[in-house]
């Protein structure tokens, strides 16, 4: 049986779309008529060739980390309950809330029924199932421990999602504070300050230097503030286009690593991601060289990724993993010492898992430090701006009082 996507009209004339399993498109049309639906379109739910790297229709978008973790957890439970993989896929597809996910799972099931293994079937949907996922599943099928491997994959996916959410929530308040600060300063300079200082300008007295600077800044915001915002947006768009070139992107990422605080956060994030990926792959039985290649793909910083690719080549040539990573100069000494200990004891997979936990803890500490420094810095900035505005307004008043006295 195969999965078919359909578009049909219900008795009220509303369009309904979804996916059904059947032996042929004719059978799908008959099933729709039995449900009192008028079929408009019925076509096989199948991606293009994997090598093309593209998919059709609903398969152009990937899966969220939450959906992927849920699907993996359900598959692991059913496979460990000794259900055949095609039945497990059918059951998980029946539980899917989204028609797109249901169609994708049924298409995977159709490939499995055609004789493909699960990993090969998943590779037909690269947008939904990344290389890490497929390689881990392939290792589980090869070793005959697919259920436990899927359980580890579900834990890994959920952990990655929780780490991502933790970082996003930690950075949310500082970002909101910064945007609010800029808006308040712009509002004060554009609308409040001009009305207040107009009285001093009309009085004809000589204004203090700070007041004149504030008046000039206010006039600039009123006259050219919109242009500054427009140029800022244009600069961001042009920068994003320029960073599509690999050479410029590599130089930019190298510059980020040299920035104080930000460079440490970027390095900690990628080290934690790399260690977690390497741990799940080696624990699942994926060869180390292949695991290094996949681990390099999950690193977002191109400068670090380039060094990891070079390290993978050294390991492929017979070198030590510890020395290869140490030569890159991108990984912390504690991580290298733990990997070296794992290589000496023959328990590299367990030491990598412990390293991944340590790197996650270090990342959390780096985020907490950055947020802890950013919040008071923004408060000091806002206080300084308000102080300058107040002084610029009070100084002419004090001067006027002295003249009257």
KESELUM-945448 format. One line per 5 residues: for each residue x, y, z of C-alpha. Coordinates in pm, whole numbers, plus 50000, padded with zeros to 5 digits. Each point is the difference from the previous one (the first is absolute). Layout:
X/Y/Z | ... $
END
This chain:
50000/50000/50000 | 50106/50358/49936 | 49903/50343/50130 | 49791/50227/49779 | 49931/50368/50050 $
49653/50112/49906 | 49796/50317/49953 | 49623/49958/50014 | 49673/50188/50053 | 49765/49918/50288 $
49618/50019/49965 | 50011/50364/50112 | 50242/50091/49720 | 50302/50050/50226 | 50339/49873/49890 $
50150/49718/50202 | 50354/49870/49964 | 50187/49720/50167 | 50170/49669/49942 | 49877/49642/49968 $
50169/49665/49963 | 49887/49784/49711 | 50124/49776/49722 | 49911/50244/49723 | 49863/50345/49932 $
49673/49843/49881 | 49954/49837/50340 | 50060/50336/50169 | 49730/50162/49787 | 49758/49725/50093 $
50084/50041/50369 | 49932/50372/49970 | 49663/49938/49833 | 49912/49760/50280 | 50063/50288/50238 $
49770/50224/49792 | 50290/50205/49866 | 50048/50100/49638 | 50366/49941/49903 | 50168/50281/49807 $
50367/49894/50012 | 50165/49674/50103 | 50373/49944/49961 | 50266/49781/50150 | 50164/50151/50307 $
50364/49948/49911 | 50312/50220/50009 | 50238/50049/49712 | 50327/49816/49994 | 50208/50052/50311 $
50301/50115/49803 | 49804/50297/49873 | 49967/50132/50352 | 49648/50127/49935 | 49651/49879/50074 $
49652/50072/49878 | 49698/50159/50160 | 49980/49968/50374 | 50348/49844/50026 | 50181/50325/49923 $
49985/50094/50369 | 50173/49808/50273 | 49877/49886/50338 | 50027/50202/50317 | 50215/49857/50276 $
49687/49934/50205 | 49828/49805/49721 | 50317/49807/49921 | 50048/49906/50367 | 49637/49890/50031 $
50015/49786/49686 | 50328/49843/50110 | 49867/49926/50350 | 49689/49833/49859 | 50204/49795/49752 $
50239/49891/50275 | 49712/49885/50221 | 49835/49799/49723 | 50324/49848/49871 | 50100/49895/50351 $
49654/49840/50029 | 50108/49768/49713 | 49774/50156/49735 | 50128/49981/49642 | 50136/50332/49882 $
49733/50042/49733 | 49723/49952/50258 | 50172/50240/50237 | 50021/50264/49728 | 49633/49953/49919 $
49901/50036/50364 | 50209/50315/50046 | 49856/50146/49679 | 49648/49936/50130 | 50090/50198/50315 $
50143/50296/49807 | 49796/50315/50042 | 50134/50167/49685 | 49900/49863/49658 | 50344/50096/49869 $
50177/49789/50265 | 49755/49718/49943 | 50070/50005/49627 | 50373/50000/50061 | 49986/49702/50237 $
49777/49804/49765 | 50239/50073/49714 | 50285/49866/50216 | 49788/49694/50076 | 49937/49950/49629 $
50375/49992/49932 | 50051/49752/50283 | 49731/49775/49851 | 50184/50021/49667 | 50305/49841/50165 $
50207/50303/50107 | 50145/50012/50349 | 49873/50265/50242 | 50312/50219/49979 | 49991/50001/49621 $
49630/50087/50006 | 50062/50288/50238 | 50282/50134/49782 | 49740/50067/49732 | 49881/50288/50220 $
50319/50195/50084 | 49807/50310/50107 | 49823/49804/50274 | 50261/49744/50103 | 50358/50140/50012 $
50314/49799/49930 | 50058/49949/50373 | 49659/49841/50037 | 50033/49770/49700 | 50353/49888/50088 $
49893/49913/50354 | 49700/49803/49876 | 50222/49816/49751 | 50239/49906/50281 | 49708/49875/50210 $
49873/49785/49715 | 50349/49863/49936 | 50055/49901/50363 | 49648/49870/50052 | 49927/50248/50282 $
49768/50238/49817 | 49764/50048/50296 | 50263/50121/50252 | 50166/50212/49731 | 49669/50171/49921 $
49953/50059/50372 | 50342/50168/50016 | 49912/50207/49694 | 49678/50118/50165 | 50192/50098/50316 $
50261/50181/49791 | 49739/50191/49797 | 49807/50103/50310 | 50321/50110/50173 | 50100/50212/49700 $
49655/50159/49995 | 50013/50076/50373 | 50348/50150/49969 | 49888/50218/49710 | 49693/50118/50189 $
50208/50071/50312 | 50237/50222/49802 | 49716/50176/49820 | 49815/50071/50325 | 50319/50123/50165 $
50068/50244/49716 | 49638/50109/49959 | 49993/50248/50289 | 50326/50177/49906 | 49885/50037/49639 $
49664/50142/50109 | 50178/50235/50242 | 50236/50123/49729 | 49720/50061/49748 | 49789/50178/50261 $
50297/50218/50098 | 50064/50105/49641 | 49631/50078/49945 | 49978/50205/50319 | 50312/50200/49915 $
49872/50060/49648 | 49661/50113/50134 | 50160/50237/50251 | 50229/50158/49743 | 49736/50017/49729 $
49692/50124/50188 | 50063/50091/50365 | 50329/50192/49994 | 49907/50243/49717 | 49692/50128/50187 $
50193/50044/50324 | 50306/50180/49863 | 49797/50225/49770 | 49935/50224/50299 | 50371/50054/50054 $
50066/50061/49633 | 49728/50267/49985 | 50140/50172/50308 | 50311/50099/49806 | 50243/49909/50279 $
50331/49830/49937 | 49939/49629/50050 | 50249/49760/50163 | 50201/49773/49773 | 49817/49687/50118 $
49663/50155/49918 | 50117/50103/49652 | 50126/49647/49935 | 49666/49858/50112 | 49811/50242/49775 $
50221/49903/49703 | 49946/49627/50073 | 49626/50056/50026 | 49992/50188/49669 | 50199/49726/49833 $
49760/49731/50125 | 49703/50202/49876 | 50146/50072/49656 | 50210/49693/49928 | 49881/49731/50241 $
49787/49831/49735 | 50298/49994/49763 | 50223/49844/50267 | 49745/49723/50056 | 49968/49941/49626 $
50377/49987/49953 | 50033/49759/50291 | 49748/49762/49847 | 50170/50030/49661 | 50340/49931/50157 $
49866/49684/50167 | 49852/49876/49671 | 50321/50069/49808 | 50211/49837/50272 | 49786/49684/49988 $
50044/49982/49624 | 50373/50059/50024 | 50037/49726/50262 | 49866/49746/49752 | 50352/49992/49856 $
50201/49735/50179 | 50320/50207/50025 | 49828/50300/50160 | 49798/49775/50230 | 50318/49827/50116 $
50168/50333/50078 | 49693/50127/50182 | 49974/49688/50215 | 50370/50023/50077 | 49947/50360/50114 $
49713/49893/50225 | 50227/49754/50179 | 50242/50282/50084 | 49737/50224/50157 | 49994/50008/50382 $
49712/49811/50164 | 49824/49940/49667 | 50289/49788/49871 | 49996/49788/50316 | 49624/49951/49969 $
50024/49898/49632 | 50285/49758/50071 | 49819/49850/50302 | 49681/49953/49797 | 50172/49819/49713 $
50219/49790/50231 | 49694/49883/50192 | 49815/49922/49676 | 50297/49814/49855 | 50061/49797/50317 $
49632/49900/50028 | 49987/49895/49635 | 50321/49801/50022 | 49880/49830/50317 | 49667/49882/49858 $
50165/49876/49680 | 50280/49805/50168 | 49762/49850/50256 | 49781/49881/49712 | 50291/49824/49830 $
50074/50250/49722 | 50369/49987/49897 | 50203/50286/50145 | 50108/50145/49665 | 49641/50011/49875 $
49887/50143/50334 | 50255/50280/49971 | 49875/50088/49652 | 49640/50018/50122 | 50105/50186/50314 $
50169/50265/49788 | 49670/50068/49820 | 49819/50096/50321 | 50259/50270/50083 | 49863/50339/49898 $
50328/50196/50016 | 50187/49941/49672 | 50343/50066/50153 | 49951/49723/50257 | 49838/49772/49739 $
50300/50036/49771 | 50235/49896/50280 | 49781/49698/50084 | 50004/49889/49636 | 50380/50017/50008 $
49999/49801/50326 | 49775/49735/49843 | 50247/49966/49714 | 50285/49946/50247 | 49801/49730/50181 $
49920/49837/49666 | 50374/49984/49935 | 50053/49818/50330 | 50061/50286/50241 | 49869/50034/50352 $
49669/50177/50054 | 50138/50194/50295 | 50305/50128/49811 | 49792/50084/49694 | 49753/50208/50204 $
50281/50155/50204 | 50175/50114/49683 | 49685/50187/49897 | 50031/50229/50303 | 49620/50032/50025 $
49916/49765/50288 | 50045/50052/50375 | 50276/49807/50183 | 49752/49817/50229 | 49819/49857/49698 $
50329/49886/49845 | 50118/49837/50325 | 49675/49804/50033 | 50016/49883/49638 | 50363/49894/50050 $
49897/49803/50308 | 49726/49828/49800 | 50243/49907/49724 | 50248/49853/50247 | 49738/49799/50189 $
49811/49885/49691 | 49679/50163/50125 | 49990/50294/49762 | 49620/49993/49958 | 49940/50030/50376 $
50256/50276/50042 | 49849/50189/49707 | 49659/49981/50168 | 50152/50136/50323 | 50179/50269/49800 $
49672/50098/49836 | 49838/50049/50341 | 50293/50210/50118 | 49986/50216/49688 | 49626/50054/50044 $
50062/50114/50358 | 50278/50231/49882 | 49771/50144/49733 | 49729/50070/50259 | 50259/50178/50216 $
50118/50209/49702 | 49643/50104/49916 | 49928/50087/50363 | 50319/50211/50013 | 49917/50185/49681 $
49644/50071/50110 | 50119/50099/50347 | 50238/50258/49850 | 49762/50126/49733 | 49707/50084/50225 $
50185/50243/50234 | 50184/50147/49700 | 49670/50089/49836 | 49867/50143/50326 | 50314/50214/50038 $
49964/50113/49638 | 49638/50103/50050 | 50087/50176/50325 | 50282/50189/49830 | 49775/50110/49714 $
49727/50120/50236 | 50263/50181/50211 | 50138/50181/49695 | 49651/50106/49890 | 49909/50123/50348 $
50326/50193/50036 | 49958/50154/49656 | 49659/50129/50106 | 50093/50105/50354 | 50319/50192/49914 $
49818/50278/49805 | 49741/50023/50280 | 50275/50049/50258 | 50169/50257/49778 | 49671/50188/49959 $
49942/50001/50378 | 50348/50143/50057 | 49933/50276/49749 | 49668/50086/50168 | 50165/49996/50343 $
END
